[in-house]
Amino acid sequence: MIVCVCNNISDREIRQAADFGLTSFDELQRELGVATCCGQCRECACQVLEAHVASLPEAA
């Protein structure tokens, strides 16, 4: 599903970014450009990121 319409960012891309080590919304915004235009996707993007980070196994 497209989360950020302005920048065409999907939930899959957000989860993939978390897989590569992004853990905060600021990092996500800087790397993918989420919520840098109208900002309407911020809450959804945060939810997707937080849920995926929480589901990842703890780093050893």
PDBQT receptor file of N, H, CA, C and O in Angstrom, charges set to zero:
ATOM      1  N   MET A   1       0.850  -1.179   0.000  1.00  0.00    +0.000 N 
ATOM      2  CA  MET A   1       0.000   0.000   0.000  1.00  0.00    +0.000 C 
ATOM      3  C   MET A   1       0.889   1.234   0.000  1.00  0.00    +0.000 C 
ATOM      4  O   MET A   1       1.935   1.251   0.650  1.00  0.00    +0.000 OA
ATOM      5  N   ILE A   2       0.481   2.250  -0.717  1.00  0.00    +0.000 N 
ATOM      6  H   ILE A   2      -0.368   2.236  -1.245  1.00  0.00    +0.000 HD
ATOM      7  CA  ILE A   2       1.222   3.505  -0.737  1.00  0.00    +0.000 C 
ATOM      8  C   ILE A   2       0.899   4.277   0.544  1.00  0.00    +0.000 C 
ATOM      9  O   ILE A   2      -0.266   4.550   0.834  1.00  0.00    +0.000 OA
ATOM     10  N   VAL A   3       1.919   4.619   1.295  1.00  0.00    +0.000 N 
ATOM     11  H   VAL A   3       2.866   4.397   1.060  1.00  0.00    +0.000 HD
ATOM     12  CA  VAL A   3       1.762   5.374   2.534  1.00  0.00    +0.000 C 
ATOM     13  C   VAL A   3       1.921   6.866   2.249  1.00  0.00    +0.000 C 
ATOM     14  O   VAL A   3       1.105   7.680   2.682  1.00  0.00    +0.000 OA
ATOM     15  N   CYS A   4       2.968   7.214   1.523  1.00  0.00    +0.000 N 
ATOM     16  H   CYS A   4       3.631   6.553   1.171  1.00  0.00    +0.000 HD
ATOM     17  CA  CYS A   4       3.246   8.612   1.184  1.00  0.00    +0.000 C 
ATOM     18  C   CYS A   4       2.957   8.810  -0.304  1.00  0.00    +0.000 C 
ATOM     19  O   CYS A   4       3.755   8.429  -1.160  1.00  0.00    +0.000 OA
ATOM     20  N   VAL A   5       1.821   9.403  -0.592  1.00  0.00    +0.000 N 
ATOM     21  H   VAL A   5       1.173   9.713   0.104  1.00  0.00    +0.000 HD
ATOM     22  CA  VAL A   5       1.411   9.617  -1.977  1.00  0.00    +0.000 C 
ATOM     23  C   VAL A   5       2.329  10.633  -2.658  1.00  0.00    +0.000 C 
ATOM     24  O   VAL A   5       2.690  10.458  -3.822  1.00  0.00    +0.000 OA
ATOM     25  N   CYS A   6       2.701  11.676  -1.952  1.00  0.00    +0.000 N 
ATOM     26  H   CYS A   6       2.408  11.818  -1.007  1.00  0.00    +0.000 HD
ATOM     27  CA  CYS A   6       3.531  12.729  -2.542  1.00  0.00    +0.000 C 
ATOM     28  C   CYS A   6       4.850  12.189  -3.081  1.00  0.00    +0.000 C 
ATOM     29  O   CYS A   6       5.309  12.607  -4.144  1.00  0.00    +0.000 OA
ATOM     30  N   ASN A   7       5.458  11.261  -2.348  1.00  0.00    +0.000 N 
ATOM     31  H   ASN A   7       5.085  10.922  -1.484  1.00  0.00    +0.000 HD
ATOM     32  CA  ASN A   7       6.761  10.719  -2.731  1.00  0.00    +0.000 C 
ATOM     33  C   ASN A   7       6.705   9.262  -3.164  1.00  0.00    +0.000 C 
ATOM     34  O   ASN A   7       7.741   8.631  -3.373  1.00  0.00    +0.000 OA
ATOM     35  N   ASN A   8       5.484   8.723  -3.299  1.00  0.00    +0.000 N 
ATOM     36  H   ASN A   8       4.642   9.235  -3.128  1.00  0.00    +0.000 HD
ATOM     37  CA  ASN A   8       5.272   7.353  -3.769  1.00  0.00    +0.000 C 
ATOM     38  C   ASN A   8       6.060   6.331  -2.940  1.00  0.00    +0.000 C 
ATOM     39  O   ASN A   8       6.785   5.501  -3.487  1.00  0.00    +0.000 OA
ATOM     40  N   ILE A   9       5.907   6.406  -1.615  1.00  0.00    +0.000 N 
ATOM     41  H   ILE A   9       5.318   7.081  -1.171  1.00  0.00    +0.000 HD
ATOM     42  CA  ILE A   9       6.599   5.496  -0.706  1.00  0.00    +0.000 C 
ATOM     43  C   ILE A   9       5.589   4.493  -0.160  1.00  0.00    +0.000 C 
ATOM     44  O   ILE A   9       4.537   4.875   0.353  1.00  0.00    +0.000 OA
ATOM     45  N   SER A  10       5.914   3.220  -0.275  1.00  0.00    +0.000 N 
ATOM     46  H   SER A  10       6.769   2.910  -0.691  1.00  0.00    +0.000 HD
ATOM     47  CA  SER A  10       5.000   2.161   0.166  1.00  0.00    +0.000 C 
ATOM     48  C   SER A  10       5.358   1.666   1.562  1.00  0.00    +0.000 C 
ATOM     49  O   SER A  10       6.441   1.936   2.082  1.00  0.00    +0.000 OA
ATOM     50  N   ASP A  11       4.424   0.938   2.151  1.00  0.00    +0.000 N 
ATOM     51  H   ASP A  11       3.544   0.719   1.729  1.00  0.00    +0.000 HD
ATOM     52  CA  ASP A  11       4.685   0.320   3.452  1.00  0.00    +0.000 C 
ATOM     53  C   ASP A  11       5.825  -0.690   3.334  1.00  0.00    +0.000 C 
ATOM     54  O   ASP A  11       6.591  -0.870   4.281  1.00  0.00    +0.000 OA
ATOM     55  N   ARG A  12       5.941  -1.335   2.206  1.00  0.00    +0.000 N 
ATOM     56  H   ARG A  12       5.318  -1.189   1.437  1.00  0.00    +0.000 HD
ATOM     57  CA  ARG A  12       7.022  -2.298   1.974  1.00  0.00    +0.000 C 
ATOM     58  C   ARG A  12       8.382  -1.597   2.028  1.00  0.00    +0.000 C 
ATOM     59  O   ARG A  12       9.334  -2.131   2.597  1.00  0.00    +0.000 OA
ATOM     60  N   GLU A  13       8.472  -0.412   1.441  1.00  0.00    +0.000 N 
ATOM     61  H   GLU A  13       7.699   0.022   0.979  1.00  0.00    +0.000 HD
ATOM     62  CA  GLU A  13       9.730   0.342   1.474  1.00  0.00    +0.000 C 
ATOM     63  C   GLU A  13      10.081   0.781   2.885  1.00  0.00    +0.000 C 
ATOM     64  O   GLU A  13      11.254   0.800   3.258  1.00  0.00    +0.000 OA
ATOM     65  N   ILE A  14       9.070   1.135   3.671  1.00  0.00    +0.000 N 
ATOM     66  H   ILE A  14       8.117   1.120   3.368  1.00  0.00    +0.000 HD
ATOM     67  CA  ILE A  14       9.302   1.527   5.065  1.00  0.00    +0.000 C 
ATOM     68  C   ILE A  14       9.806   0.335   5.867  1.00  0.00    +0.000 C 
ATOM     69  O   ILE A  14      10.752   0.465   6.644  1.00  0.00    +0.000 OA
ATOM     70  N   ARG A  15       9.181  -0.824   5.683  1.00  0.00    +0.000 N 
ATOM     71  H   ARG A  15       8.413  -0.929   5.052  1.00  0.00    +0.000 HD
ATOM     72  CA  ARG A  15       9.631  -2.029   6.389  1.00  0.00    +0.000 C 
ATOM     73  C   ARG A  15      11.044  -2.416   5.964  1.00  0.00    +0.000 C 
ATOM     74  O   ARG A  15      11.850  -2.829   6.798  1.00  0.00    +0.000 OA
ATOM     75  N   GLN A  16      11.345  -2.288   4.690  1.00  0.00    +0.000 N 
ATOM     76  H   GLN A  16      10.691  -1.953   4.013  1.00  0.00    +0.000 HD
ATOM     77  CA  GLN A  16      12.682  -2.606   4.199  1.00  0.00    +0.000 C 
ATOM     78  C   GLN A  16      13.723  -1.666   4.808  1.00  0.00    +0.000 C 
ATOM     79  O   GLN A  16      14.819  -2.099   5.165  1.00  0.00    +0.000 OA
ATOM     80  N   ALA A  17      13.386  -0.399   4.925  1.00  0.00    +0.000 N 
ATOM     81  H   ALA A  17      12.496  -0.047   4.636  1.00  0.00    +0.000 HD
ATOM     82  CA  ALA A  17      14.294   0.564   5.548  1.00  0.00    +0.000 C 
ATOM     83  C   ALA A  17      14.573   0.163   6.994  1.00  0.00    +0.000 C 
ATOM     84  O   ALA A  17      15.705   0.274   7.464  1.00  0.00    +0.000 OA
ATOM     85  N   ALA A  18      13.544  -0.302   7.698  1.00  0.00    +0.000 N 
ATOM     86  H   ALA A  18      12.624  -0.393   7.316  1.00  0.00    +0.000 HD
ATOM     87  CA  ALA A  18      13.732  -0.762   9.081  1.00  0.00    +0.000 C 
ATOM     88  C   ALA A  18      14.626  -1.999   9.110  1.00  0.00    +0.000 C 
ATOM     89  O   ALA A  18      15.444  -2.151  10.017  1.00  0.00    +0.000 OA
ATOM     90  N   ASP A  19      14.474  -2.878   8.126  1.00  0.00    +0.000 N 
ATOM     91  H   ASP A  19      13.810  -2.754   7.389  1.00  0.00    +0.000 HD
ATOM     92  CA  ASP A  19      15.339  -4.061   8.036  1.00  0.00    +0.000 C 
ATOM     93  C   ASP A  19      16.801  -3.667   7.876  1.00  0.00    +0.000 C 
ATOM     94  O   ASP A  19      17.695  -4.385   8.324  1.00  0.00    +0.000 OA
ATOM     95  N   PHE A  20      17.043  -2.521   7.236  1.00  0.00    +0.000 N 
ATOM     96  H   PHE A  20      16.317  -1.938   6.872  1.00  0.00    +0.000 HD
ATOM     97  CA  PHE A  20      18.405  -2.038   7.025  1.00  0.00    +0.000 C 
ATOM     98  C   PHE A  20      18.907  -1.165   8.172  1.00  0.00    +0.000 C 
ATOM     99  O   PHE A  20      19.998  -0.602   8.091  1.00  0.00    +0.000 OA
ATOM    100  N   GLY A  21      18.107  -1.051   9.249  1.00  0.00    +0.000 N 
ATOM    101  H   GLY A  21      17.220  -1.509   9.314  1.00  0.00    +0.000 HD
ATOM    102  CA  GLY A  21      18.599  -0.394  10.451  1.00  0.00    +0.000 C 
ATOM    103  C   GLY A  21      17.950   0.912  10.853  1.00  0.00    +0.000 C 
ATOM    104  O   GLY A  21      18.278   1.445  11.913  1.00  0.00    +0.000 OA
ATOM    105  N   LEU A  22      17.037   1.455  10.047  1.00  0.00    +0.000 N 
ATOM    106  H   LEU A  22      16.771   1.022   9.186  1.00  0.00    +0.000 HD
ATOM    107  CA  LEU A  22      16.361   2.686  10.446  1.00  0.00    +0.000 C 
ATOM    108  C   LEU A  22      15.374   2.369  11.562  1.00  0.00    +0.000 C 
ATOM    109  O   LEU A  22      14.592   1.423  11.461  1.00  0.00    +0.000 OA
ATOM    110  N   THR A  23      15.416   3.162  12.622  1.00  0.00    +0.000 N 
ATOM    111  H   THR A  23      16.052   3.930  12.704  1.00  0.00    +0.000 HD
ATOM    112  CA  THR A  23      14.534   2.895  13.756  1.00  0.00    +0.000 C 
ATOM    113  C   THR A  23      13.696   4.090  14.171  1.00  0.00    +0.000 C 
ATOM    114  O   THR A  23      12.771   3.941  14.970  1.00  0.00    +0.000 OA
ATOM    115  N   SER A  24      13.995   5.267  13.648  1.00  0.00    +0.000 N 
ATOM    116  H   SER A  24      14.746   5.388  12.999  1.00  0.00    +0.000 HD
ATOM    117  CA  SER A  24      13.236   6.453  14.052  1.00  0.00    +0.000 C 
ATOM    118  C   SER A  24      12.565   7.102  12.847  1.00  0.00    +0.000 C 
ATOM    119  O   SER A  24      12.974   6.910  11.703  1.00  0.00    +0.000 OA
ATOM    120  N   PHE A  25      11.535   7.867  13.134  1.00  0.00    +0.000 N 
ATOM    121  H   PHE A  25      11.202   8.023  14.064  1.00  0.00    +0.000 HD
ATOM    122  CA  PHE A  25      10.849   8.568  12.053  1.00  0.00    +0.000 C 
ATOM    123  C   PHE A  25      11.771   9.584  11.393  1.00  0.00    +0.000 C 
ATOM    124  O   PHE A  25      11.716   9.764  10.176  1.00  0.00    +0.000 OA
ATOM    125  N   ASP A  26      12.611  10.247  12.169  1.00  0.00    +0.000 N 
ATOM    126  H   ASP A  26      12.656  10.101  13.157  1.00  0.00    +0.000 HD
ATOM    127  CA  ASP A  26      13.550  11.225  11.600  1.00  0.00    +0.000 C 
ATOM    128  C   ASP A  26      14.467  10.579  10.573  1.00  0.00    +0.000 C 
ATOM    129  O   ASP A  26      14.729  11.150   9.514  1.00  0.00    +0.000 OA
ATOM    130  N   GLU A  27      14.954   9.381  10.894  1.00  0.00    +0.000 N 
ATOM    131  H   GLU A  27      14.742   8.917  11.754  1.00  0.00    +0.000 HD
ATOM    132  CA  GLU A  27      15.806   8.658   9.944  1.00  0.00    +0.000 C 
ATOM    133  C   GLU A  27      15.018   8.296   8.688  1.00  0.00    +0.000 C 
ATOM    134  O   GLU A  27      15.513   8.431   7.569  1.00  0.00    +0.000 OA
ATOM    135  N   LEU A  28      13.799   7.841   8.889  1.00  0.00    +0.000 N 
ATOM    136  H   LEU A  28      13.398   7.732   9.798  1.00  0.00    +0.000 HD
ATOM    137  CA  LEU A  28      12.937   7.460   7.771  1.00  0.00    +0.000 C 
ATOM    138  C   LEU A  28      12.659   8.666   6.881  1.00  0.00    +0.000 C 
ATOM    139  O   LEU A  28      12.707   8.568   5.655  1.00  0.00    +0.000 OA
ATOM    140  N   GLN A  29      12.377   9.769   7.488  1.00  0.00    +0.000 N 
ATOM    141  H   GLN A  29      12.338   9.850   8.484  1.00  0.00    +0.000 HD
ATOM    142  CA  GLN A  29      12.088  10.995   6.743  1.00  0.00    +0.000 C 
ATOM    143  C   GLN A  29      13.317  11.448   5.956  1.00  0.00    +0.000 C 
ATOM    144  O   GLN A  29      13.207  11.848   4.797  1.00  0.00    +0.000 OA
ATOM    145  N   ARG A  30      14.465  11.384   6.582  1.00  0.00    +0.000 N 
ATOM    146  H   ARG A  30      14.554  11.059   7.523  1.00  0.00    +0.000 HD
ATOM    147  CA  ARG A  30      15.704  11.805   5.921  1.00  0.00    +0.000 C 
ATOM    148  C   ARG A  30      16.061  10.885   4.754  1.00  0.00    +0.000 C 
ATOM    149  O   ARG A  30      16.471  11.361   3.695  1.00  0.00    +0.000 OA
ATOM    150  N   GLU A  31      15.910   9.583   4.936  1.00  0.00    +0.000 N 
ATOM    151  H   GLU A  31      15.576   9.196   5.796  1.00  0.00    +0.000 HD
ATOM    152  CA  GLU A  31      16.325   8.621   3.915  1.00  0.00    +0.000 C 
ATOM    153  C   GLU A  31      15.306   8.446   2.781  1.00  0.00    +0.000 C 
ATOM    154  O   GLU A  31      15.689   8.337   1.616  1.00  0.00    +0.000 OA
ATOM    155  N   LEU A  32      14.010   8.417   3.120  1.00  0.00    +0.000 N 
ATOM    156  H   LEU A  32      13.698   8.506   4.066  1.00  0.00    +0.000 HD
ATOM    157  CA  LEU A  32      12.993   8.151   2.098  1.00  0.00    +0.000 C 
ATOM    158  C   LEU A  32      12.186   9.377   1.690  1.00  0.00    +0.000 C 
ATOM    159  O   LEU A  32      11.529   9.364   0.649  1.00  0.00    +0.000 OA
ATOM    160  N   GLY A  33      12.226  10.421   2.487  1.00  0.00    +0.000 N 
ATOM    161  H   GLY A  33      12.760  10.431   3.333  1.00  0.00    +0.000 HD
ATOM    162  CA  GLY A  33      11.449  11.618   2.164  1.00  0.00    +0.000 C 
ATOM    163  C   GLY A  33       9.997  11.540   2.579  1.00  0.00    +0.000 C 
ATOM    164  O   GLY A  33       9.174  12.325   2.108  1.00  0.00    +0.000 OA
ATOM    165  N   VAL A  34       9.671  10.603   3.456  1.00  0.00    +0.000 N 
ATOM    166  H   VAL A  34      10.339   9.966   3.839  1.00  0.00    +0.000 HD
ATOM    167  CA  VAL A  34       8.297  10.455   3.936  1.00  0.00    +0.000 C 
ATOM    168  C   VAL A  34       7.873  11.706   4.702  1.00  0.00    +0.000 C 
ATOM    169  O   VAL A  34       8.631  12.214   5.528  1.00  0.00    +0.000 OA
ATOM    170  N   ALA A  35       6.690  12.193   4.436  1.00  0.00    +0.000 N 
ATOM    171  H   ALA A  35       6.074  11.780   3.765  1.00  0.00    +0.000 HD
ATOM    172  CA  ALA A  35       6.095  13.338   5.141  1.00  0.00    +0.000 C 
ATOM    173  C   ALA A  35       6.895  14.627   4.981  1.00  0.00    +0.000 C 
ATOM    174  O   ALA A  35       6.922  15.460   5.887  1.00  0.00    +0.000 OA
ATOM    175  N   THR A  36       7.537  14.788   3.845  1.00  0.00    +0.000 N 
ATOM    176  H   THR A  36       7.514  14.111   3.109  1.00  0.00    +0.000 HD
ATOM    177  CA  THR A  36       8.289  16.019   3.610  1.00  0.00    +0.000 C 
ATOM    178  C   THR A  36       7.518  17.016   2.746  1.00  0.00    +0.000 C 
ATOM    179  O   THR A  36       7.968  18.145   2.552  1.00  0.00    +0.000 OA
ATOM    180  N   CYS A  37       6.376  16.610   2.235  1.00  0.00    +0.000 N 
ATOM    181  H   CYS A  37       6.011  15.693   2.393  1.00  0.00    +0.000 HD
ATOM    182  CA  CYS A  37       5.556  17.521   1.415  1.00  0.00    +0.000 C 
ATOM    183  C   CYS A  37       4.333  17.957   2.223  1.00  0.00    +0.000 C 
ATOM    184  O   CYS A  37       4.393  18.958   2.936  1.00  0.00    +0.000 OA
ATOM    185  N   CYS A  38       3.247  17.232   2.121  1.00  0.00    +0.000 N 
ATOM    186  H   CYS A  38       3.199  16.419   1.541  1.00  0.00    +0.000 HD
ATOM    187  CA  CYS A  38       2.012  17.661   2.791  1.00  0.00    +0.000 C 
ATOM    188  C   CYS A  38       1.935  17.182   4.239  1.00  0.00    +0.000 C 
ATOM    189  O   CYS A  38       1.240  17.793   5.051  1.00  0.00    +0.000 OA
ATOM    190  N   GLY A  39       2.641  16.096   4.575  1.00  0.00    +0.000 N 
ATOM    191  H   GLY A  39       3.206  15.600   3.915  1.00  0.00    +0.000 HD
ATOM    192  CA  GLY A  39       2.664  15.600   5.948  1.00  0.00    +0.000 C 
ATOM    193  C   GLY A  39       1.500  14.723   6.356  1.00  0.00    +0.000 C 
ATOM    194  O   GLY A  39       1.446  14.270   7.499  1.00  0.00    +0.000 OA
ATOM    195  N   GLN A  40       0.568  14.472   5.453  1.00  0.00    +0.000 N 
ATOM    196  H   GLN A  40       0.612  14.840   4.524  1.00  0.00    +0.000 HD
ATOM    197  CA  GLN A  40      -0.616  13.676   5.803  1.00  0.00    +0.000 C 
ATOM    198  C   GLN A  40      -0.287  12.219   6.120  1.00  0.00    +0.000 C 
ATOM    199  O   GLN A  40      -1.093  11.540   6.757  1.00  0.00    +0.000 OA
ATOM    200  N   CYS A  41       0.857  11.729   5.699  1.00  0.00    +0.000 N 
ATOM    201  H   CYS A  41       1.511  12.281   5.181  1.00  0.00    +0.000 HD
ATOM    202  CA  CYS A  41       1.214  10.327   5.887  1.00  0.00    +0.000 C 
ATOM    203  C   CYS A  41       1.998  10.072   7.169  1.00  0.00    +0.000 C 
ATOM    204  O   CYS A  41       2.290   8.922   7.497  1.00  0.00    +0.000 OA
ATOM    205  N   ARG A  42       2.334  11.113   7.885  1.00  0.00    +0.000 N 
ATOM    206  H   ARG A  42       2.097  12.048   7.619  1.00  0.00    +0.000 HD
ATOM    207  CA  ARG A  42       3.224  10.974   9.040  1.00  0.00    +0.000 C 
ATOM    208  C   ARG A  42       2.749   9.911  10.038  1.00  0.00    +0.000 C 
ATOM    209  O   ARG A  42       3.525   9.038  10.427  1.00  0.00    +0.000 OA
ATOM    210  N   GLU A  43       1.500   9.980  10.445  1.00  0.00    +0.000 N 
ATOM    211  H   GLU A  43       0.869  10.689  10.129  1.00  0.00    +0.000 HD
ATOM    212  CA  GLU A  43       0.991   9.040  11.449  1.00  0.00    +0.000 C 
ATOM    213  C   GLU A  43       1.045   7.600  10.949  1.00  0.00    +0.000 C 
ATOM    214  O   GLU A  43       1.484   6.704  11.671  1.00  0.00    +0.000 OA
ATOM    215  N   CYS A  44       0.600   7.381   9.718  1.00  0.00    +0.000 N 
ATOM    216  H   CYS A  44       0.244   8.109   9.133  1.00  0.00    +0.000 HD
ATOM    217  CA  CYS A  44       0.609   6.035   9.154  1.00  0.00    +0.000 C 
ATOM    218  C   CYS A  44       2.036   5.521   9.004  1.00  0.00    +0.000 C 
ATOM    219  O   CYS A  44       2.314   4.366   9.326  1.00  0.00    +0.000 OA
ATOM    220  N   ALA A  45       2.933   6.357   8.524  1.00  0.00    +0.000 N 
ATOM    221  H   ALA A  45       2.708   7.295   8.262  1.00  0.00    +0.000 HD
ATOM    222  CA  ALA A  45       4.332   5.960   8.358  1.00  0.00    +0.000 C 
ATOM    223  C   ALA A  45       4.951   5.585   9.702  1.00  0.00    +0.000 C 
ATOM    224  O   ALA A  45       5.693   4.607   9.800  1.00  0.00    +0.000 OA
ATOM    225  N   CYS A  46       4.646   6.357  10.725  1.00  0.00    +0.000 N 
ATOM    226  H   CYS A  46       4.044   7.151  10.646  1.00  0.00    +0.000 HD
ATOM    227  CA  CYS A  46       5.149   6.053  12.074  1.00  0.00    +0.000 C 
ATOM    228  C   CYS A  46       4.622   4.714  12.556  1.00  0.00    +0.000 C 
ATOM    229  O   CYS A  46       5.370   3.924  13.132  1.00  0.00    +0.000 OA
ATOM    230  N   GLN A  47       3.351   4.454  12.329  1.00  0.00    +0.000 N 
ATOM    231  H   GLN A  47       2.743   5.096  11.861  1.00  0.00    +0.000 HD
ATOM    232  CA  GLN A  47       2.748   3.190  12.752  1.00  0.00    +0.000 C 
ATOM    233  C   GLN A  47       3.388   2.009  12.046  1.00  0.00    +0.000 C 
ATOM    234  O   GLN A  47       3.698   1.001  12.680  1.00  0.00    +0.000 OA
ATOM    235  N   VAL A  48       3.587   2.124  10.744  1.00  0.00    +0.000 N 
ATOM    236  H   VAL A  48       3.335   2.943  10.230  1.00  0.00    +0.000 HD
ATOM    237  CA  VAL A  48       4.217   1.040   9.979  1.00  0.00    +0.000 C 
ATOM    238  C   VAL A  48       5.635   0.799  10.491  1.00  0.00    +0.000 C 
ATOM    239  O   VAL A  48       6.024  -0.344  10.728  1.00  0.00    +0.000 OA
ATOM    240  N   LEU A  49       6.402   1.866  10.662  1.00  0.00    +0.000 N 
ATOM    241  H   LEU A  49       6.086   2.795  10.470  1.00  0.00    +0.000 HD
ATOM    242  CA  LEU A  49       7.779   1.751  11.135  1.00  0.00    +0.000 C 
ATOM    243  C   LEU A  49       7.835   1.137  12.530  1.00  0.00    +0.000 C 
ATOM    244  O   LEU A  49       8.587   0.189  12.760  1.00  0.00    +0.000 OA
ATOM    245  N   GLU A  50       7.057   1.662  13.450  1.00  0.00    +0.000 N 
ATOM    246  H   GLU A  50       6.447   2.432  13.264  1.00  0.00    +0.000 HD
ATOM    247  CA  GLU A  50       7.085   1.172  14.836  1.00  0.00    +0.000 C 
ATOM    248  C   GLU A  50       6.666  -0.287  14.925  1.00  0.00    +0.000 C 
ATOM    249  O   GLU A  50       7.284  -1.066  15.652  1.00  0.00    +0.000 OA
ATOM    250  N   ALA A  51       5.626  -0.663  14.196  1.00  0.00    +0.000 N 
ATOM    251  H   ALA A  51       5.125  -0.030  13.606  1.00  0.00    +0.000 HD
ATOM    252  CA  ALA A  51       5.156  -2.053  14.231  1.00  0.00    +0.000 C 
ATOM    253  C   ALA A  51       6.224  -2.997  13.684  1.00  0.00    +0.000 C 
ATOM    254  O   ALA A  51       6.450  -4.074  14.236  1.00  0.00    +0.000 OA
ATOM    255  N   HIS A  52       6.874  -2.592  12.606  1.00  0.00    +0.000 N 
ATOM    256  H   HIS A  52       6.690  -1.717  12.157  1.00  0.00    +0.000 HD
ATOM    257  CA  HIS A  52       7.884  -3.474  12.017  1.00  0.00    +0.000 C 
ATOM    258  C   HIS A  52       9.130  -3.559  12.894  1.00  0.00    +0.000 C 
ATOM    259  O   HIS A  52       9.689  -4.640  13.079  1.00  0.00    +0.000 OA
ATOM    260  N   VAL A  53       9.562  -2.432  13.428  1.00  0.00    +0.000 N 
ATOM    261  H   VAL A  53       9.109  -1.553  13.278  1.00  0.00    +0.000 HD
ATOM    262  CA  VAL A  53      10.733  -2.456  14.316  1.00  0.00    +0.000 C 
ATOM    263  C   VAL A  53      10.458  -3.337  15.522  1.00  0.00    +0.000 C 
ATOM    264  O   VAL A  53      11.338  -4.078  15.960  1.00  0.00    +0.000 OA
ATOM    265  N   ALA A  54       9.251  -3.265  16.064  1.00  0.00    +0.000 N 
ATOM    266  H   ALA A  54       8.536  -2.663  15.709  1.00  0.00    +0.000 HD
ATOM    267  CA  ALA A  54       8.886  -4.094  17.217  1.00  0.00    +0.000 C 
ATOM    268  C   ALA A  54       8.876  -5.580  16.878  1.00  0.00    +0.000 C 
ATOM    269  O   ALA A  54       9.103  -6.416  17.753  1.00  0.00    +0.000 OA
ATOM    270  N   SER A  55       8.618  -5.914  15.621  1.00  0.00    +0.000 N 
ATOM    271  H   SER A  55       8.434  -5.235  14.911  1.00  0.00    +0.000 HD
ATOM    272  CA  SER A  55       8.550  -7.320  15.221  1.00  0.00    +0.000 C 
ATOM    273  C   SER A  55       9.907  -7.912  14.888  1.00  0.00    +0.000 C 
ATOM    274  O   SER A  55      10.033  -9.128  14.744  1.00  0.00    +0.000 OA
ATOM    275  N   LEU A  56      10.926  -7.069  14.763  1.00  0.00    +0.000 N 
ATOM    276  H   LEU A  56      10.824  -6.081  14.879  1.00  0.00    +0.000 HD
ATOM    277  CA  LEU A  56      12.256  -7.560  14.421  1.00  0.00    +0.000 C 
ATOM    278  C   LEU A  56      12.901  -8.228  15.617  1.00  0.00    +0.000 C 
ATOM    279  O   LEU A  56      12.700  -7.794  16.752  1.00  0.00    +0.000 OA
ATOM    280  N   PRO A  57      13.682  -9.286  15.380  1.00  0.00    +0.000 N 
ATOM    281  CA  PRO A  57      14.402  -9.920  16.496  1.00  0.00    +0.000 C 
ATOM    282  C   PRO A  57      15.448  -8.955  17.049  1.00  0.00    +0.000 C 
ATOM    283  O   PRO A  57      16.003  -8.138  16.315  1.00  0.00    +0.000 OA
ATOM    284  N   GLU A  58      15.702  -9.056  18.315  1.00  0.00    +0.000 N 
ATOM    285  H   GLU A  58      15.251  -9.720  18.911  1.00  0.00    +0.000 HD
ATOM    286  CA  GLU A  58      16.702  -8.198  18.953  1.00  0.00    +0.000 C 
ATOM    287  C   GLU A  58      18.082  -8.514  18.389  1.00  0.00    +0.000 C 
ATOM    288  O   GLU A  58      18.433  -9.675  18.182  1.00  0.00    +0.000 OA
ATOM    289  N   ALA A  59      18.854  -7.464  18.148  1.00  0.00    +0.000 N 
ATOM    290  H   ALA A  59      18.568  -6.520  18.316  1.00  0.00    +0.000 HD
ATOM    291  CA  ALA A  59      20.230  -7.662  17.672  1.00  0.00    +0.000 C 
ATOM    292  C   ALA A  59      21.082  -8.203  18.806  1.00  0.00    +0.000 C 
ATOM    293  O   ALA A  59      20.969  -7.759  19.949  1.00  0.00    +0.000 OA
ATOM    294  N   ALA A  60      21.914  -9.141  18.489  1.00  0.00    +0.000 N 
ATOM    295  H   ALA A  60      22.006  -9.501  17.561  1.00  0.00    +0.000 HD
ATOM    296  CA  ALA A  60      22.767  -9.770  19.521  1.00  0.00    +0.000 C 
ATOM    297  C   ALA A  60      24.025  -8.976  19.726  1.00  0.00    +0.000 C 
ATOM    298  O   ALA A  60      24.861  -9.347  20.549  1.00  0.00    +0.000 OA
TER     299      ALA A  60
